[in-house]
Every structure is written in C-alpha cells, then in structure tokens.
Amino acid sequence: MFINKMPRYDILSTDAMATLDKGWKRLLTEIGIEFMKPEALDLFRKAGQRVEDNTVFLDPEFV
C-alpha cells in the first residue's frame, strides 16, 4: 500500500483563505455565471436563483 510521507503544508494563511472565500461569493452573487443551455437556466430559476438573460446569480448558501 502506498503511504504519502510528504509533510502537509498550510499553503494559504487564514487571511488569504478569508479573501478567497469573500471573492468566490462576490463572483457568484454580483458577477454571476453564464449558461448557454436554457434547461440549465430553468433549473436554476426553479431552484430560486436569480437569472437574467443567460446569467445565473447564485446565493452562496445554495452552493
């Protein structure tokens, strides 16, 4: 059996992790994600997410 003997590293500081967390939430809620399939847009709309044209704005709690 293979056992990984490499030490674990904390690559990002707590502040950096907080910045990333804030960033992905902003991307999803303010900028949104574009979907080209109408079926996907309908699914997100039915799930209570905001849909404008082809862009879905996700609630972070949904993710």
BATI-344065 format. One record per atom (N, C-alpha, C, O, CB): x, y, z; residue in one letter; residue number from 0; atom name. Coordinates in steps of 0.05 Angstrom, whole numbers, plus 32768, in hexadecimal, padded with zeros to 4 digits. Glycine has a CB too. Example, Ala and Ser with C-alpha at 12.3 -4.5 7.8 and 13.67 -1.06 7.14 Angstrom:
BEGIN
 east north   up rest  nr atom
 8108  7F8E 809C    A   0    N
 80F6  7FA6 809C    A   0   CA
 8108  7FBE 809C    A   0    C
 811D  7FBE 80A9    A   0    O
 80E2  7FA7 80B5    A   0   CB
 8101  7FD3 808E    S   1    N
 8111  7FEB 808F    S   1   CA
 8102  8001 809D    S   1    C
 810C  8017 80A1    S   1    O
 811A  7FF4 8072    S   1   CB
//
This chain:
BEGIN
 east north   up rest  nr atom
 8011  7FE9 8000    M   0    N
 8000  8000 8000    M   0   CA
 8012  8019 8000    M   0    C
 8026  801A 800E    M   0    O
 7FED  8000 8018    M   0   CB
 800A  802D 7FF0    F   1    N
 8019  8046 7FEF    F   1   CA
 8011  8058 8006    F   1    C
 7FFA  805C 800C    F   1    O
 8013  8055 7FD4    F   1   CB
 8025  8062 8014    I   2    N
 8021  8075 802A    I   2   CA
 8030  808F 8023    I   2    C
 8048  808F 801E    I   2    O
 802B  806A 8045    I   2   CB
 8021  80A5 8022    N   3    N
 802D  80BF 801C    N   3   CA
 803D  80C8 8034    N   3    C
 8031  80CD 8049    N   3    O
 8017  80D4 8013    N   3   CB
 8057  80CB 8031    K   4    N
 8068  80D3 8047    K   4   CA
 806F  80F1 8046    K   4    C
 807F  80FB 8056    K   4    O
 8081  80C2 8048    K   4   CB
 8064  80FE 8032    M   5    N
 806A  811B 802F    M   5   CA
 805C  812A 8046    M   5    C
 8045  8124 804D    M   5    O
 8060  8126 8014    M   5   CB
 8069  813E 8052    P   6    N
 805C  814D 8067    P   6   CA
 8046  815F 805B    P   6    C
 8047  8167 8044    P   6    O
 8071  815F 8075    P   6   CB
 8032  8164 806C    R   7    N
 801C  8175 8063    R   7   CA
 8024  8192 8068    R   7    C
 8032  8199 807C    R   7    O
 8002  816E 8073    R   7   CB
 801C  81A3 8056    Y   8    N
 8023  81BF 8057    Y   8   CA
 8009  81D0 8058    Y   8    C
 7FF6  81CA 804B    Y   8    O
 8035  81C8 8040    Y   8   CB
 800A  81E5 8067    D   9    N
 7FF5  81F9 8066    D   9   CA
 7FFE  820D 8051    D   9    C
 800E  821F 8056    D   9    O
 7FF0  8207 8082    D   9   CB
 7FF2  820A 8039    I  10    N
 7FFB  821A 8023    I  10   CA
 7FF1  8237 8025    I  10    C
 8000  824A 801F    I  10    O
 7FF1  820E 8009    I  10   CB
 7FD9  823B 802F    L  11    N
 7FCD  8256 8031    L  11   CA
 7FC9  825D 804F    L  11    C
 7FC2  824C 805F    L  11    O
 7FB3  8257 8022    L  11   CB
 7FCD  8276 8055    S  12    N
 7FC8  827F 8070    S  12   CA
 7FAA  8282 8074    S  12    C
 7F9A  8280 8062    S  12    O
 7FD6  829B 8074    S  12   CB
 7FA3  8286 808D    T  13    N
 7F86  828A 8094    T  13   CA
 7F7B  82A2 8085    T  13    C
 7F64  82A1 807C    T  13    O
 7F83  828C 80B2    T  13   CB
 7F8B  82B7 8084    D  14    N
 7F82  82D0 8076    D  14   CA
 7F7E  82CA 8058    D  14    C
 7F6A  82D4 804C    D  14    O
 7F96  82E6 807A    D  14   CB
 7F90  82BB 804C    A  15    N
 7F8E  82B4 8030    A  15   CA
 7F75  82A3 802B    A  15    C
 7F67  82A7 8017    A  15    O
 7FA7  82A6 8026    A  15   CB
 7F6F  8291 803C    M  16    N
 7F58  8280 8039    M  16   CA
 7F3E  8291 803C    M  16    C
 7F2B  828C 802D    M  16    O
 7F57  826A 804F    M  16   CB
 7F3E  82A4 804E    A  17    N
 7F27  82B6 8051    A  17   CA
 7F23  82C7 8038    A  17    C
 7F0C  82CB 802F    A  17    O
 7F2B  82C8 8069    A  17   CB
 7F39  82CF 802C    T  18    N
 7F37  82DF 8013    T  18   CA
 7F2C  82CE 7FFC    T  18    C
 7F1B  82D7 7FED    T  18    O
 7F53  82EA 800B    T  18   CB
 7F35  82B5 7FFA    L  19    N
 7F2A  82A3 7FE6    L  19   CA
 7F0C  829D 7FEA    L  19    C
 7EFC  829D 7FD7    L  19    O
 7F39  8288 7FE6    L  19   CB
 7F05  8299 8003    D  20    N
 7EE9  8294 800A    D  20   CA
 7ED7  82AB 8002    D  20    C
 7EC2  82A8 7FF6    D  20    O
 7EE6  828E 8028    D  20   CB
 7EE0  82C3 8008    K  21    N
 7ED1  82DB 8001    K  21   CA
 7ED0  82DE 7FE3    K  21    C
 7EBB  82E7 7FD8    K  21    O
 7EDE  82F4 800E    K  21   CB
 7EE5  82D8 7FD5    G  22    N
 7EE7  82DB 7FB8    G  22   CA
 7ED4  82C9 7FA9    G  22    C
 7EC6  82D3 7F97    G  22    O
 7F03  82D6 7FAF    G  22   CB
 7ED3  82AF 7FB0    W  23    N
 7EC2  829D 7FA1    W  23   CA
 7EA5  82A4 7FA6    W  23    C
 7E94  82A2 7F94    W  23    O
 7EC7  8280 7FA8    W  23   CB
 7E9E  82AD 7FBE    K  24    N
 7E83  82B5 7FC4    K  24   CA
 7E7B  82CD 7FB3    K  24    C
 7E65  82CF 7FA9    K  24    O
 7E7F  82BB 7FE2    K  24   CB
 7E8D  82E0 7FB0    R  25    N
 7E88  82F8 7FA0    R  25   CA
 7E84  82F1 7F83    R  25    C
 7E72  82FB 7F75    R  25    O
 7E9E  830D 7FA3    R  25   CB
 7E95  82DF 7F79    L  26    N
 7E93  82D6 7F5D    L  26   CA
 7E77  82CA 7F57    L  26    C
 7E6B  82D1 7F43    L  26    O
 7EA9  82C2 7F56    L  26   CB
 7E6E  82B9 7F69    L  27    N
 7E55  82AC 7F65    L  27   CA
 7E3D  82BE 7F68    L  27    C
 7E29  82BC 7F59    L  27    O
 7E52  8295 7F77    L  27   CB
 7E3E  82D1 7F7B    T  28    N
 7E27  82E1 7F81    T  28   CA
 7E25  82FB 7F71    T  28    C
 7E0F  8304 7F6A    T  28    O
 7E26  82E8 7F9E    T  28   CB
 7E3C  8307 7F6A    E  29    N
 7E3C  8321 7F5D    E  29   CA
 7E42  831F 7F3F    E  29    C
 7E37  832D 7F2F    E  29    O
 7E50  8333 7F69    E  29   CB
 7E54  830D 7F37    I  30    N
 7E5C  830A 7F1B    I  30   CA
 7E4D  82F4 7F0D    I  30    C
 7E44  82F7 7EF6    I  30    O
 7E7A  8305 7F19    I  30   CB
 7E49  82DE 7F1B    G  31    N
 7E39  82C8 7F10    G  31   CA
 7E49  82B6 7EFE    G  31    C
 7E60  82BA 7EF8    G  31    O
 7E21  82D3 7F02    G  31   CB
 7E3B  82A1 7EF4    I  32    N
 7E46  828D 7EE2    I  32   CA
 7E34  828B 7ECA    I  32    C
 7E1B  8289 7ECD    I  32    O
 7E4A  8272 7EF1    I  32   CB
 7E3F  828C 7EB2    E  33    N
 7E2F  828A 7E9A    E  33   CA
 7E2B  826C 7E92    E  33    C
 7E3E  825D 7E92    E  33    O
 7E3D  8299 7E83    E  33   CB
 7E13  8266 7E8D    F  34    N
 7E0C  824B 7E83    F  34   CA
 7DFE  824D 7E68    F  34    C
 7DEE  825F 7E64    F  34    O
 7DF9  823C 7E98    F  34   CB
 7E06  823C 7E56    M  35    N
 7DFB  823D 7E3B    M  35   CA
 7DE3  822B 7E37    M  35    C
 7DD4  822F 7E23    M  35    O
 7E11  8236 7E27    M  35   CB
 7DDF  8218 7E48    K  36    N
 7DC8  8205 7E45    K  36   CA
 7DAF  8210 7E54    K  36    C
 7DB0  8215 7E6C    K  36    O
 7DD0  81EA 7E51    K  36   CB
 7D9A  8214 7E45    P  37    N
 7D81  821D 7E52    P  37   CA
 7D78  820A 7E69    P  37    C
 7D6C  8213 7E7C    P  37    O
 7D6B  821F 7E3D    P  37   CB
 7D7D  81F0 7E66    E  38    N
 7D75  81DD 7E7A    E  38   CA
 7D83  81E3 7E95    E  38    C
 7D77  81E1 7EAA    E  38    O
 7D7C  81C0 7E71    E  38   CB
 7D9D  81EB 7E93    A  39    N
 7DAC  81F1 7EAC    A  39   CA
 7DA0  820B 7EB8    A  39    C
 7D9D  820C 7ED1    A  39    O
 7DC9  81F6 7EA5    A  39   CB
 7D9A  821E 7EA8    L  40    N
 7D8E  8237 7EB2    L  40   CA
 7D74  8231 7EC0    L  40    C
 7D6E  823D 7ED5    L  40    O
 7D8A  824B 7E9C    L  40   CB
 7D63  8220 7EB4    D  41    N
 7D4A  8219 7EC0    D  41   CA
 7D4D  820B 7EDB    D  41    C
 7D3F  8210 7EEE    D  41    O
 7D39  8207 7EAD    D  41   CB
 7D61  81F9 7EDC    L  42    N
 7D66  81EB 7EF6    L  42   CA
 7D6E  81FE 7F0C    L  42    C
 7D65  81FC 7F22    L  42    O
 7D7B  81D6 7EF2    L  42   CB
 7D80  8211 7F05    F  43    N
 7D88  8224 7F1A    F  43   CA
 7D71  8236 7F22    F  43    C
 7D6E  823D 7F39    F  43    O
 7DA0  8235 7F0F    F  43   CB
 7D61  823F 7F0E    R  44    N
 7D4A  8250 7F14    R  44   CA
 7D37  8241 7F27    R  44    C
 7D2D  824C 7F3A    R  44    O
 7D3C  8258 7EFA    R  44   CB
 7D31  8227 7F21    K  45    N
 7D1F  8217 7F31    K  45   CA
 7D2B  8213 7F4D    K  45    C
 7D1C  820F 7F60    K  45    O
 7D1A  81FC 7F24    K  45   CB
 7D45  8214 7F4F    A  46    N
 7D52  8210 7F69    A  46   CA
 7D53  822A 7F79    A  46    C
 7D5E  822B 7F8F    A  46    O
 7D6E  8205 7F66    A  46   CB
 7D48  823F 7F6E    G  47    N
 7D46  8259 7F7C    G  47   CA
 7D5E  826B 7F79    G  47    C
 7D61  827E 7F88    G  47    O
 7D43  8253 7F99    G  47   CB
 7D6E  8266 7F64    Q  48    N
 7D85  8277 7F5F    Q  48   CA
 7D7D  828D 7F4B    Q  48    C
 7D6C  8289 7F3A    Q  48    O
 7D9D  8267 7F54    Q  48   CB
 7D8B  82A4 7F4D    R  49    N
 7D85  82BA 7F3B    R  49   CA
 7D91  82B4 7F20    R  49    C
 7DA9  82AE 7F1E    R  49    O
 7D8F  82D5 7F47    R  49   CB
 7D81  82B7 7F0B    V  50    N
 7D8A  82B2 7EEF    V  50   CA
 7D83  82CB 7EDF    V  50    C
 7D6C  82D4 7EDE    V  50    O
 7D7D  8299 7EE3    V  50   CB
 7D97  82D6 7ED2    E  51    N
 7D94  82ED 7EC0    E  51   CA
 7DA0  82E6 7EA5    E  51    C
 7DB8  82E1 7EA4    E  51    O
 7DA0  8308 7ECC    E  51   CB
 7D90  82E5 7E90    D  52    N
 7D99  82DC 7E76    D  52   CA
 7DA6  82C1 7E79    D  52    C
 7D98  82AE 7E81    D  52    O
 7DAE  82F1 7E69    D  52   CB
 7DC0  82BE 7E73    N  53    N
 7DCD  82A4 7E75    N  53   CA
 7DDF  82A2 7E8E    N  53    C
 7DEE  8290 7E91    N  53    O
 7DDE  829F 7E5C    N  53   CB
 7DDC  82B6 7EA0    T  54    N
 7DED  82B7 7EB7    T  54   CA
 7DDE  82AF 7ED0    T  54    C
 7DC8  82B8 7ED5    T  54    O
 7DF9  82D3 7EBB    T  54   CB
 7DEB  829D 7EE0    V  55    N
 7DDF  8294 7EF9    V  55   CA
 7DEF  82A0 7F10    V  55    C
 7E08  829F 7F10    V  55    O
 7DDF  8275 7EFB    V  55   CB
 7DE1  82AC 7F23    F  56    N
 7DEE  82B7 7F3B    F  56   CA
 7DE6  82A5 7F52    F  56    C
 7DCF  82A3 7F5A    F  56    O
 7DE4  82D5 7F40    F  56   CB
 7DFA  8298 7F5D    L  57    N
 7DF5  8284 7F71    L  57   CA
 7DF8  828F 7F8E    L  57    C
 7E0A  829E 7F94    L  57    O
 7E09  826D 7F6E    L  57   CB
 7DE5  8286 7F9F    D  58    N
 7DE7  828C 7FBB    D  58   CA
 7DFD  827A 7FC7    D  58    C
 7DFC  8261 7FC2    D  58    O
 7DCB  8287 7FC9    D  58   CB
 7E10  8285 7FD5    P  59    N
 7E25  8274 7FE1    P  59   CA
 7E1B  825D 7FF2    P  59    C
 7E28  8248 7FF3    P  59    O
 7E38  8285 7FF1    P  59   CB
 7E04  8260 7FFE    E  60    N
 7DF8  824A 800E    E  60   CA
 7DEF  8234 7FFC    E  60    C
 7DED  821D 8005    E  60    O
 7DE1  8255 801F    E  60   CB
 7DE8  823A 7FE3    F  61    N
 7DE0  8225 7FD0    F  61   CA
 7DF7  8213 7FC8    F  61    C
 7DF4  81FB 7FC4    F  61    O
 7DD4  8233 7FB7    F  61   CB
 7E0F  821F 7FC7    V  62    N
 7E26  8210 7FBF    V  62   CA
 7E2F  81FF 7FD6    V  62    C
 7E43  81F0 7FD4    V  62    O
 7E3D  8223 7FB6    V  62   CB
//
